[in-house]
């Protein structure tokens, strides 16, 4: 974990980015004192909006899987955007695009969900090659959106390792106006001349894993030891008896790890 970027406060890293979404997120985290993203993998509009309203004050990013919501409609989008403004968080649709550039362009802009019209951040697999970035960029860059590449995943047996992960970083470096960072488990030891954001799923303070191959790490392991920037927590928060109290607990743990990392603990 040899990177000059991780020793700096989030807001001091804005000069290393041109993308407005990246700059806004870095400033937002310092303003709200949170590096917590909640993964709201719930099935109904009411559940999704209730979580956004209750947890909004404690998070920097609200992550959705909009295609699992059974009663999706445009009103959900309108209310979610209003809650994002009310509580000052960003929306991340975890779409994991994985097709050729011409196809993802329409998946992103059109169809049922019109993701680019409301989601600040989305993500994509680099597997199809750089065309996937270019297709998404045609839609997202004029809207000042940001893209994350899936350099690594938190599931057991993931093939996103080694040279694949390194090439993902090289692709990002060639598209820094739109690619703001990665979904990853650690800060990649390449392209040190460029700063990127690292958002990390698979975070838990209670469980080592689940029956479907998910592997968990603690906020301190992610933020302090691995140099990542945002912890993504799903079931550990929305599945708790008191999601608000649990979100506050994760927020404190993630923020304390960050303060240690920058020498302000």
Buried (B, 14 or more C-beta within 10 A) or exposed (E): EEBEBBEBBBBEBBEBBEBBBBBBBBBBBBEBBBBBBBBBBBEBBEBBBBBBBBBBBBBBBBBBBBEEBEEBEEEBBEBBBEBBEEBBBBBBBBBBBBBEBEBBBEBBBEEEBEBBBBBBBBBBBBEBEBBBBBBBBBBBBEBEBBBBBBBBBBBEEBEBEEEBBBBBBEBBBEBBEBBBBBBBBBBBEBBEEBBBBBBBBBBBBEEEBBEEEBBBBBBBBBBBBBBBBBBBBBBBBBEBEEBBEBBBBBBBBBBBBBBEBEEEE
